[in-house]
Amino acid sequence: MRIAVIGSGYVGLVAAVCFAELGHDVLSVDSDHDKIALLRGGQVPIHERFLPELVNRHRGKRLCFSTSVTEAVDQSDAVFITVGTPQSETGEADLSFVEAVAQEIASAISDFKVIIEKSTVPVRTCESLRKTLLLNGARPDSFSVASNPEFLREGTAVTDFLYPDRLVIGVDDAASASLLSSIYRPLTDGSYYRQESAIPFVGYAHAQAPIIVTDTKSAELIKHASNAFLAMKISFINAVANIAEFVGADIEQVSAGIGSDSRIGTKFLNAGIGYGGSCFPKDVQAFRVVAEHCNYEFGLLTEVIRVNAEQRSRFLKKVRNALWTLRGKRLGVLGLAFKGDTDDIRESPALEIISVLLKEGAYVCAYDPVAIPKAKEVLDTNRIFYATDPYTAASGCDAVLILTEWKQFAQLDLEKLRSVVKHPIVIDGRNLYRPQEMARAGFVYHSIGRPVAIPECMSFDGESDSMHRESAIRFATTG
Ligand SMILES: NC(=O)c1ccc[n+]([C@@H]2O[C@H](COP(=O)([O-])OP(=O)(O)OC[C@H]3O[C@@H](n4cnc5c(N)ncnc54)[C@H](O)[C@@H]3O)[C@@H](O)[C@H]2O)c1
């Protein structure tokens, strides 16, 4: 199949590369000339596991790059739209990039194409897409429109794409159904998984990817509702964490107890500093506006958003309580990306927290395995420094803050960390450690939804309750 993918960002590039991996001839298009030049030269502009190998495997063979939508439409049977759909000032999805692409596609169509909306969009976008194509001169019999929402997660995008929990295809006609089914056939009949060169998957995966075929409107709703539901799970556990913190329970034990009910499941039940990234914040907002347009007030989503914002403020309060004053304090910050395994900093809770700390007069020395270059573009201040490893970031600091759940931050050499900090205080927004482990290593350890852990040898009697307003437990130190 000849496929064009318009937009070569996190979703578009992964989709283009994976379609080539499935045996299709793919043209990946972006209006960003620098990005296309990089890709043509074999460089990959985002950090994503397996992406460099696959670009290398298919570039110049089944995978080409272009800045021309016209060329892409001309050379393909299926055109996927994967441009951004950011949040507008009113909270709804800004569909101007989708509209611009639709206009370009309309003027380039000569023979029959299926135009597939893969960006996350509000329900009924396929209808607007169809109208825009017609308004801009495409003949009614020269195209059909379909929806194929994407569920990949940054950090595991390639394996998520190739080993999906399910594929969702929203179609209103037989031509789209048949074309989309054949594009994904290597996954749905399992033949891709039997190839020796297939990208490996660790864990449980279906032998054949399940496919759900719906009408276009239902497919569009599935995507928004899925993201809103996941965000709701995160806000729910964060709300419970606040109760756990007050009464001195342990949210990690509570999560495990809740999540082991198979009707609930353990995923997305990690208490922390709230969700971020380029999807959940904007998609929950956009879905709430969709509901408003349907004369339904989705108050549940309003609360999900409120709890999420409050989680940042509560974390900042923890930092202030732990350090008393912030002006002139040096903070070692571990993590800039919105989550582990990605360089994406869009709507990163870490950046939001750092910005407030800097405003309040603190100095920050930050480390992230891959997100530093992107963070440097947005955190413009002379009170932030960047380190080359976690220990340098923590060196001489008044407290260490853990803001992103990178695996390496959960495996720090605590003795080494203890030896470089000025004061042994760790404030962990991701619950990467067991409190007693940290106290035994000599740290005062603040986390989310759990009592503050204090090494037995430190005597700030009464302080934990009056200053931290969090319950505290003492543990004997080792060594
Ligand atoms: N990032 C994710 O984890 C994820 C997951 C599922 C769905 N989505 C959805 O997929 C869509 C894309 O997200 P993303 O993270 O890949 O965005 P992105 O910002 O990384 O990429 C979008 C790309 O589109 C390009 N573009 C914009 N206008 C263009 C035009 N007229 N012609 C050609 N290219 C154009 C931009 O230059 C950019 O490279 C969004 O709707 C998002 O909500 C994202």
The ligand as a Tripos MOL2 file, in Angstrom:
@<TRIPOS>MOLECULE
LIG
   44    48     1     0     0
SMALL
NO_CHARGES

@<TRIPOS>ATOM
      1 N1          2.3530   12.5330   21.4840 N.am      1 LIG1
      2 C1          1.6010   11.5230   21.8760 C.2       1 LIG1
      3 O1          1.9500   10.7400   22.7870 O.2       1 LIG1
      4 C2          0.2670   11.2610   21.2120 C.ar      1 LIG1
      5 C3         -0.3830   10.0260   21.3860 C.ar      1 LIG1
      6 C4         -1.5980    9.8090   20.7530 C.ar      1 LIG1
      7 C5         -2.1660   10.8250   19.9890 C.ar      1 LIG1
      8 N2         -1.5370   12.0230   19.8710 N.ar      1 LIG1
      9 C6         -2.1520   13.0590   19.0280 C.3       1 LIG1
     10 O2         -1.5020   13.0530   17.7590 O.3       1 LIG1
     11 C7         -1.4370   14.3850   17.2190 C.3       1 LIG1
     12 C8          0.0030   14.7430   16.9330 C.3       1 LIG1
     13 O3          0.7070   14.7500   18.1610 O.3       1 LIG1
     14 P1          2.3070   14.8050   18.2040 P.3       1 LIG1
     15 O4          2.6870   14.6480   19.6230 O.co2     1 LIG1
     16 O5          2.8570   13.8890   17.1830 O.co2     1 LIG1
     17 O6          2.5390   16.3270   17.7380 O.3       1 LIG1
     18 P2          3.9110   16.9860   17.2840 P.3       1 LIG1
     19 O7          3.7690   18.4280   17.6130 O.co2     1 LIG1
     20 O8          5.0630   16.2150   17.8230 O.co2     1 LIG1
     21 O9          3.9190   16.8010   15.7070 O.3       1 LIG1
     22 C9          3.0970   17.4830   14.8210 C.3       1 LIG1
     23 C10         3.8850   17.7300   13.5450 C.3       1 LIG1
     24 O10         3.0100   18.2350   12.5470 O.3       1 LIG1
     25 C11         3.7440   19.1540   11.7720 C.3       1 LIG1
     26 N3          2.8200   20.0240   11.0180 N.ar      1 LIG1
     27 C12         2.0230   21.0090   11.4640 C.ar      1 LIG1
     28 N4          1.3350   21.5550   10.4520 N.ar      1 LIG1
     29 C13         1.6950   20.8910    9.3360 C.ar      1 LIG1
     30 C14         1.3250   20.9900    7.9700 C.ar      1 LIG1
     31 N5          0.4330   21.9000    7.5600 N.pl3     1 LIG1
     32 N6          1.8860   20.1460    7.0860 N.ar      1 LIG1
     33 C15         2.7930   19.2320    7.4910 C.ar      1 LIG1
     34 N7          3.1800   19.0870    8.7800 N.ar      1 LIG1
     35 C16         2.6350   19.9070    9.6820 C.ar      1 LIG1
     36 C17         4.5900   19.8970   12.7750 C.3       1 LIG1
     37 O11         5.6910   20.5450   12.1840 O.3       1 LIG1
     38 C18         5.0010   18.7580   13.7060 C.3       1 LIG1
     39 O12         6.2340   18.1810   13.3150 O.3       1 LIG1
     40 C19        -2.1150   15.2700   18.2720 C.3       1 LIG1
     41 O13        -3.4630   15.3980   17.9400 O.3       1 LIG1
     42 C20        -1.9830   14.4710   19.5540 C.3       1 LIG1
     43 O14        -2.9810   14.7880   20.4870 O.3       1 LIG1
     44 C21        -0.3250   12.2760   20.4420 C.ar      1 LIG1
@<TRIPOS>BOND
     1     1     2 1
     2     2     3 2
     3     2     4 1
     4     4     5 ar
     5     4    44 ar
     6     5     6 ar
     7     6     7 ar
     8     7     8 ar
     9     8     9 1
    10     8    44 ar
    11     9    10 1
    12     9    42 1
    13    10    11 1
    14    11    12 1
    15    11    40 1
    16    12    13 1
    17    13    14 1
    18    14    15 2
    19    14    16 1
    20    14    17 1
    21    17    18 1
    22    18    19 2
    23    18    20 1
    24    18    21 1
    25    21    22 1
    26    22    23 1
    27    23    24 1
    28    23    38 1
    29    24    25 1
    30    25    26 1
    31    25    36 1
    32    26    27 ar
    33    26    35 ar
    34    27    28 ar
    35    28    29 ar
    36    29    30 ar
    37    29    35 ar
    38    30    31 1
    39    30    32 ar
    40    32    33 ar
    41    33    34 ar
    42    34    35 ar
    43    36    37 1
    44    36    38 1
    45    38    39 1
    46    40    41 1
    47    40    42 1
    48    42    43 1
@<TRIPOS>SUBSTRUCTURE
     1 LIG1         1 GROUP 0 **** ****
